[in-house]
Amino acid sequence: MLRQLSGRRVAVLVNDFGDLEVDADLVESVSEGVMRLKGGCMCCAIRESVVAEVLKLAEQSPAFEHVVIEASGASDTAALRDTFRTLERHQTVRLDGLITVVDVELFEPRHPDVGLLQRCQVMAADVVVLNKVDRVDAARMQAVRGEILELAPNARVWQTEYSKVPQEVLMGGPLAEGAHVAPLAASAEGLLSTEVLVLGRPVPGRALVAWLAGLPRDVFRAKGFVRLEERPEDKVLLQVVSGRVHVQTHGLWGDAEQPSQLVLIAAKGRVDFDALQTQLGEL
C-alpha cells in the first residue's frame, strides 16, 4: 500500500512495530515509536488511544492527506467506526472507509469462540477483501462469498491473493479541478475501469445522494464536482465509498460553464455505465 501511495503524505498507525515488515529501502529513520518513510509517509505505534494518536497527527505540519489505522485482528471495528463518525461530525476528520480482510481458508462465522468477532468485523466493513482465493476451491469460495454478502449486503467485495488490492479500491484521494479521470495504477489496469458520468443540469441533492448510496456492488468508489438544485452556485465535492456519501462545499462555480461530473471506479467489465448515465439523467 505504501509503495502504491508514493508521493502522497500518509500516516499509518499500527499496533506493534514488531509485526510490521517494511523493506529497508523505504525506511528513512526510526525514533521513539515513529518510523519515517521516504516520500513523506510516516508509521506510528499506537501507544495511547487511537483517537489521541489521530489527533496528534492532525496537528502535524504539513498536513497528512490520509491516516490509515491498522487495527488489531481482535478489534471491535464497529466501535472504532462509530468513534470516527463522531469525530467526523465535529469536522475533525473524515472517515473514508473501513476495510476488513477475510482469510477464505479460515473464515468460520459460526465458530463458537471466534465466530461472533468475525461476523462483527465483516458487518462493520465498507470493503471486504477476500484473501488467499488461490488456496480454496470454487465451492468454498462461493460459500464464503455468500456468507459475506449475507452479513454485509452493502459492502464491496474484492477477491485477491497475497492481499494485493489496488489503491483505487483501498482509499479515495484528491480530485483535480474538472473532475478528470486520473490514470489507474499499472497493477489495477486489468482489474478496474473508470468512467465519467456527466450531469447536464443541477440535480436534487437528496435524490442524488440516495442514488449514489445505491450504486451497484461492483462500483468501489465515486467522486466528482456537482451542482445541486438546492444550492446551484456552490461547487459541491462528492466522495463515495460503499454506501457512504460525503458532501462538501468546494467554493463557487462562478462564471464557469463546467458541467457536473462524477468519476466512477469499478470492477472491469462488471458495470453498465450507460445504464447508470441514463439513471443519473432521470433524477
The 8 nearest C-alpha neighbors of each residue, nearest first, counted from 0:
[[1, 3, 2, 4, 166, 165, 164, 169],
 [2, 0, 4, 3, 5, 40, 9, 25],
 [1, 3, 5, 0, 4, 25, 6, 38],
 [4, 2, 0, 1, 5, 166, 165, 184],
 [5, 3, 1, 2, 7, 6, 0, 166],
 [4, 6, 2, 3, 7, 38, 1, 40],
 [5, 7, 38, 4, 8, 39, 40, 3],
 [8, 6, 5, 4, 9, 64, 39, 38],
 [7, 9, 39, 63, 40, 64, 6, 65],
 [8, 10, 40, 65, 63, 66, 64, 7],
 [9, 11, 41, 66, 40, 42, 67, 65],
 [12, 10, 42, 67, 66, 68, 41, 43],
 [11, 13, 68, 43, 42, 44, 69, 45],
 [14, 12, 69, 44, 15, 45, 68, 43],
 [13, 15, 45, 44, 71, 70, 69, 16],
 [16, 14, 17, 13, 18, 44, 19, 45],
 [15, 17, 19, 18, 44, 13, 14, 32],
 [16, 18, 15, 19, 20, 14, 44, 13],
 [17, 19, 16, 15, 20, 14, 13, 21],
 [20, 18, 16, 17, 21, 15, 13, 14],
 [19, 21, 18, 22, 17, 16, 23, 15],
 [22, 20, 19, 23, 25, 26, 24, 1],
 [23, 21, 24, 25, 20, 26, 19, 36],
 [22, 24, 25, 26, 21, 27, 20, 36],
 [23, 25, 22, 26, 27, 37, 21, 36],
 [26, 24, 23, 36, 22, 37, 27, 21],
 [27, 25, 36, 23, 24, 28, 35, 37],
 [26, 28, 36, 35, 37, 25, 29, 34],
 [29, 27, 35, 26, 34, 30, 36, 33],
 [30, 28, 34, 33, 35, 31, 32, 27],
 [29, 31, 33, 32, 34, 28, 35, 43],
 [32, 30, 33, 29, 34, 43, 44, 28],
 [31, 33, 44, 30, 43, 34, 29, 16],
 [34, 32, 43, 30, 31, 29, 42, 35],
 [33, 35, 29, 42, 41, 28, 43, 36],
 [36, 34, 41, 28, 27, 26, 29, 33],
 [35, 37, 26, 27, 40, 41, 25, 34],
 [36, 38, 27, 25, 39, 26, 40, 35],
 [37, 39, 6, 40, 5, 36, 7, 8],
 [40, 38, 8, 37, 36, 41, 7, 9],
 [41, 39, 9, 36, 8, 10, 38, 35],
 [40, 42, 35, 10, 36, 34, 11, 9],
 [43, 41, 11, 34, 10, 12, 33, 35],
 [44, 42, 33, 12, 32, 11, 34, 13],
 [43, 45, 13, 32, 14, 15, 12, 46],
 [46, 44, 14, 47, 13, 12, 43, 49],
 [47, 45, 44, 48, 52, 49, 14, 32],
 [46, 48, 45, 49, 51, 52, 50, 44],
 [49, 47, 51, 50, 52, 46, 45, 53],
 [48, 50, 52, 51, 53, 47, 45, 12],
 [51, 49, 53, 48, 52, 54, 83, 82],
 [52, 50, 54, 48, 49, 53, 55, 47],
 [51, 53, 55, 49, 50, 54, 56, 48],
 [54, 52, 56, 50, 55, 51, 57, 49],
 [53, 55, 57, 51, 56, 52, 50, 58],
 [56, 54, 52, 53, 57, 58, 51, 59],
 [55, 57, 53, 59, 58, 54, 52, 10],
 [58, 56, 54, 55, 59, 53, 62, 63],
 [57, 59, 56, 55, 60, 54, 62, 61],
 [60, 58, 56, 62, 57, 61, 55, 63],
 [61, 59, 62, 58, 63, 57, 56, 8],
 [60, 62, 59, 63, 8, 58, 64, 57],
 [61, 63, 60, 59, 64, 57, 58, 8],
 [62, 64, 8, 65, 9, 10, 61, 66],
 [63, 65, 8, 9, 62, 7, 66, 172],
 [66, 64, 9, 63, 10, 67, 8, 7],
 [65, 67, 10, 11, 9, 68, 63, 64],
 [68, 66, 11, 12, 10, 65, 69, 9],
 [67, 69, 12, 11, 70, 13, 66, 49],
 [70, 68, 13, 12, 67, 71, 14, 11],
 [71, 69, 68, 74, 72, 14, 13, 76],
 [70, 72, 74, 73, 14, 69, 13, 75],
 [71, 73, 74, 70, 75, 69, 120, 116],
 [72, 74, 71, 75, 116, 70, 76, 117],
 [75, 73, 71, 76, 72, 70, 120, 79],
 [76, 74, 77, 78, 79, 73, 120, 119],
 [75, 77, 79, 78, 74, 120, 80, 123],
 [76, 78, 80, 123, 79, 75, 81, 120],
 [79, 77, 81, 76, 80, 75, 82, 74],
 [78, 80, 76, 82, 77, 81, 83, 75],
 [79, 81, 77, 83, 78, 82, 76, 84],
 [82, 80, 84, 78, 83, 79, 77, 85],
 [83, 81, 79, 85, 80, 84, 78, 86],
 [82, 84, 86, 85, 80, 81, 87, 94],
 [83, 85, 87, 81, 86, 82, 80, 88],
 [84, 86, 88, 83, 82, 87, 81, 89],
 [87, 85, 83, 89, 91, 84, 88, 92],
 [86, 88, 84, 90, 92, 93, 89, 85],
 [89, 87, 85, 90, 86, 84, 91, 92],
 [88, 90, 86, 87, 91, 85, 92, 84],
 [91, 89, 87, 88, 92, 86, 93, 85],
 [92, 90, 86, 89, 87, 93, 88, 57],
 [93, 91, 87, 90, 86, 94, 83, 89],
 [94, 92, 87, 95, 91, 90, 86, 83],
 [93, 95, 96, 83, 92, 87, 84, 80],
 [96, 94, 93, 170, 240, 171, 97, 243],
 [95, 97, 125, 94, 98, 240, 170, 126],
 [96, 98, 124, 125, 126, 99, 95, 80],
 [97, 99, 126, 124, 127, 125, 96, 100],
 [98, 100, 127, 124, 128, 121, 101, 126],
 [99, 101, 128, 127, 129, 98, 102, 130],
 [102, 100, 129, 103, 130, 128, 99, 106],
 [101, 103, 130, 104, 105, 106, 131, 129],
 [104, 102, 106, 105, 101, 130, 129, 131],
 [105, 103, 102, 106, 135, 134, 131, 132],
 [104, 106, 102, 103, 107, 101, 108, 131],
 [105, 107, 103, 102, 104, 108, 101, 143],
 [106, 108, 110, 109, 114, 105, 117, 113],
 [109, 107, 114, 118, 110, 117, 106, 115],
 [110, 108, 114, 107, 111, 115, 113, 118],
 [109, 111, 114, 107, 112, 113, 108, 115],
 [112, 110, 114, 113, 109, 115, 108, 107],
 [111, 113, 110, 114, 115, 116, 109, 108],
 [114, 112, 116, 115, 110, 111, 117, 108],
 [113, 115, 108, 110, 109, 117, 116, 107],
 [114, 116, 118, 117, 113, 119, 108, 109],
 [117, 115, 119, 113, 114, 118, 120, 73],
 [118, 116, 114, 120, 115, 119, 108, 113],
 [117, 119, 115, 121, 116, 120, 108, 122],
 [120, 118, 122, 116, 121, 117, 115, 123],
 [121, 119, 117, 123, 118, 122, 76, 116],
 [120, 122, 118, 124, 119, 123, 99, 117],
 [121, 123, 151, 119, 150, 120, 124, 118],
 [124, 122, 77, 120, 121, 119, 76, 125],
 [125, 123, 97, 121, 126, 98, 122, 99],
 [124, 126, 154, 97, 241, 96, 98, 155],
 [125, 127, 155, 98, 154, 124, 156, 99],
 [126, 128, 156, 99, 98, 100, 155, 157],
 [127, 129, 100, 157, 156, 158, 130, 101],
 [130, 128, 158, 101, 157, 103, 159, 100],
 [129, 131, 159, 102, 160, 132, 162, 101],
 [132, 130, 160, 133, 134, 103, 102, 161],
 [131, 133, 134, 130, 135, 160, 159, 103],
 [132, 134, 131, 135, 160, 136, 159, 130],
 [135, 133, 132, 131, 104, 136, 103, 160],
 [136, 134, 133, 132, 139, 140, 104, 137],
 [135, 137, 139, 138, 140, 134, 133, 132],
 [136, 138, 140, 139, 141, 135, 142, 132],
 [139, 137, 141, 140, 136, 142, 135, 143],
 [140, 138, 142, 141, 136, 137, 135, 143],
 [141, 139, 137, 143, 138, 142, 144, 136],
 [140, 142, 144, 138, 139, 143, 145, 137],
 [141, 143, 139, 145, 140, 144, 138, 146],
 [144, 142, 146, 140, 145, 141, 139, 147],
 [143, 145, 147, 141, 146, 142, 140, 148],
 [144, 146, 142, 148, 143, 147, 141, 149],
 [147, 145, 143, 149, 144, 148, 150, 142],
 [148, 146, 144, 150, 149, 145, 151, 143],
 [149, 147, 152, 151, 145, 150, 146, 144],
 [148, 150, 146, 147, 151, 152, 145, 144],
 [149, 151, 147, 148, 122, 146, 152, 121],
 [150, 152, 122, 148, 154, 153, 149, 147],
 [151, 153, 148, 154, 149, 150, 147, 155],
 [154, 152, 151, 242, 241, 155, 216, 125],
 [155, 153, 125, 126, 151, 152, 241, 156],
 [154, 156, 126, 216, 241, 127, 219, 125],
 [157, 155, 127, 126, 128, 154, 158, 129],
 [156, 158, 128, 129, 127, 159, 155, 126],
 [159, 157, 129, 128, 130, 156, 132, 160],
 [160, 158, 130, 162, 132, 163, 129, 131],
 [159, 161, 131, 162, 130, 132, 163, 133],
 [160, 162, 163, 131, 130, 159, 164, 132],
 [163, 161, 160, 130, 159, 164, 128, 131],
 [164, 162, 161, 159, 160, 165, 130, 0],
 [163, 165, 162, 166, 168, 169, 159, 157],
 [166, 164, 167, 168, 187, 169, 163, 186],
 [165, 167, 169, 168, 170, 3, 164, 0],
 [168, 166, 165, 169, 170, 171, 183, 264],
 [169, 167, 166, 165, 170, 219, 164, 220],
 [170, 168, 166, 167, 165, 164, 171, 98],
 [171, 169, 168, 167, 166, 172, 95, 96],
 [172, 170, 167, 95, 169, 173, 220, 238],
 [171, 173, 174, 170, 64, 65, 167, 238],
 [172, 174, 175, 171, 64, 222, 238, 176],
 [175, 173, 178, 172, 176, 223, 222, 179],
 [174, 176, 178, 177, 173, 179, 181, 180],
 [177, 175, 178, 174, 179, 224, 223, 173],
 [176, 178, 179, 175, 257, 224, 260, 174],
 [179, 177, 176, 223, 175, 174, 260, 180],
 [180, 178, 177, 181, 175, 176, 262, 195],
 [179, 181, 182, 178, 262, 195, 193, 194],
 [180, 182, 179, 183, 174, 175, 178, 193],
 [183, 181, 180, 184, 185, 193, 188, 179],
 [182, 184, 188, 187, 185, 181, 167, 191],
 [183, 185, 187, 186, 188, 182, 165, 166],
 [184, 186, 188, 187, 183, 189, 182, 165],
 [185, 187, 184, 188, 165, 189, 190, 183],
 [188, 186, 190, 184, 185, 189, 165, 191],
 [187, 189, 185, 190, 191, 186, 183, 184],
 [188, 190, 187, 191, 267, 186, 192, 185],
 [191, 189, 187, 267, 188, 266, 192, 186],
 [192, 190, 267, 266, 265, 188, 187, 189],
 [191, 193, 267, 265, 264, 266, 194, 188],
 [194, 192, 264, 263, 265, 262, 191, 195],
 [193, 195, 263, 262, 196, 192, 264, 272],
 [196, 194, 262, 261, 263, 260, 197, 193],
 [197, 195, 261, 260, 276, 262, 194, 198],
 [196, 198, 260, 259, 199, 195, 261, 258],
 [199, 197, 259, 200, 260, 258, 280, 196],
 [198, 200, 258, 197, 259, 201, 280, 260],
 [201, 199, 198, 202, 226, 258, 259, 227],
 [200, 202, 226, 227, 228, 231, 203, 199],
 [201, 203, 227, 228, 204, 200, 282, 226],
 [204, 202, 228, 206, 227, 205, 207, 229],
 [203, 205, 207, 206, 227, 202, 208, 228],
 [204, 206, 208, 207, 203, 209, 210, 202],
 [205, 207, 209, 204, 203, 208, 210, 282],
 [208, 206, 210, 204, 209, 205, 211, 203],
 [207, 209, 211, 205, 210, 206, 212, 204],
 [210, 208, 212, 206, 207, 211, 205, 213],
 [211, 209, 207, 213, 208, 212, 206, 214],
 [210, 212, 208, 214, 213, 209, 207, 244],
 [213, 211, 242, 209, 210, 214, 208, 243],
 [212, 214, 210, 211, 209, 215, 242, 216],
 [213, 215, 211, 212, 210, 216, 218, 242],
 [216, 214, 217, 218, 213, 270, 219, 155],
 [215, 217, 218, 155, 214, 219, 153, 154],
 [216, 218, 215, 266, 265, 219, 269, 270],
 [219, 217, 265, 216, 215, 220, 264, 214],
 [220, 218, 265, 264, 217, 168, 240, 155],
 [221, 219, 240, 264, 239, 218, 263, 222],
 [220, 222, 263, 239, 262, 238, 264, 261],
 [223, 221, 238, 237, 262, 261, 239, 263],
 [222, 224, 261, 237, 178, 260, 236, 262],
 [223, 225, 236, 235, 259, 260, 237, 234],
 [226, 224, 259, 235, 260, 234, 227, 223],
 [227, 225, 201, 231, 259, 234, 235, 202],
 [226, 228, 201, 202, 231, 229, 230, 204],
 [229, 227, 201, 203, 202, 231, 230, 226],
 [228, 230, 227, 231, 203, 204, 202, 201],
 [231, 229, 227, 228, 232, 233, 226, 234],
 [232, 230, 227, 226, 228, 233, 229, 201],
 [231, 233, 230, 251, 252, 234, 253, 226],
 [234, 232, 251, 231, 230, 235, 252, 250],
 [233, 235, 251, 249, 252, 250, 248, 226],
 [236, 234, 248, 225, 224, 249, 247, 233],
 [235, 237, 224, 247, 223, 246, 249, 248],
 [238, 236, 246, 222, 223, 245, 224, 235],
 [237, 239, 222, 245, 244, 221, 236, 246],
 [240, 238, 244, 221, 220, 243, 222, 245],
 [241, 239, 220, 243, 242, 219, 96, 221],
 [240, 242, 125, 243, 154, 155, 219, 153],
 [243, 241, 212, 240, 153, 244, 213, 239],
 [244, 242, 240, 241, 239, 212, 245, 96],
 [245, 243, 239, 238, 242, 246, 212, 208],
 [244, 246, 238, 237, 239, 243, 247, 236],
 [247, 245, 237, 236, 244, 235, 238, 248],
 [246, 248, 236, 235, 249, 237, 245, 238],
 [249, 247, 235, 250, 234, 236, 233, 246],
 [250, 248, 234, 235, 236, 247, 251, 233],
 [249, 251, 234, 248, 233, 252, 235, 232],
 [252, 250, 233, 234, 253, 232, 249, 248],
 [251, 253, 234, 232, 255, 233, 254, 250],
 [252, 254, 251, 255, 232, 256, 233, 234],
 [255, 253, 256, 252, 257, 251, 232, 234],
 [254, 256, 253, 257, 252, 258, 251, 232],
 [255, 257, 258, 254, 252, 253, 259, 199],
 [258, 256, 255, 259, 177, 252, 260, 254],
 [259, 257, 199, 260, 198, 256, 197, 200],
 [258, 260, 225, 198, 224, 197, 226, 257],
 [261, 259, 197, 223, 196, 224, 198, 225],
 [260, 262, 223, 196, 222, 195, 263, 197],
 [261, 263, 195, 222, 221, 194, 223, 196],
 [264, 262, 221, 194, 193, 220, 265, 261],
 [265, 263, 193, 220, 219, 192, 218, 221],
 [266, 264, 218, 219, 192, 191, 217, 267],
 [265, 267, 191, 217, 269, 190, 192, 268],
 [268, 266, 191, 192, 190, 269, 265, 189],
 [267, 269, 270, 266, 192, 271, 191, 265],
 [268, 270, 267, 266, 217, 271, 265, 218],
 [271, 269, 272, 268, 217, 265, 266, 218],
 [272, 270, 274, 273, 275, 269, 268, 276],
 [271, 273, 275, 274, 270, 276, 194, 196],
 [272, 274, 276, 275, 271, 277, 278, 196],
 [273, 275, 277, 272, 276, 271, 278, 279],
 [274, 276, 272, 278, 277, 273, 279, 271],
 [277, 275, 273, 279, 274, 278, 196, 272],
 [276, 278, 274, 280, 275, 279, 273, 281],
 [279, 277, 275, 281, 280, 276, 274, 282],
 [278, 280, 276, 281, 277, 282, 275, 198],
 [279, 281, 277, 278, 282, 276, 198, 199],
 [280, 282, 278, 279, 277, 276, 202, 275],
 [281, 279, 280, 206, 202, 278, 207, 203]]
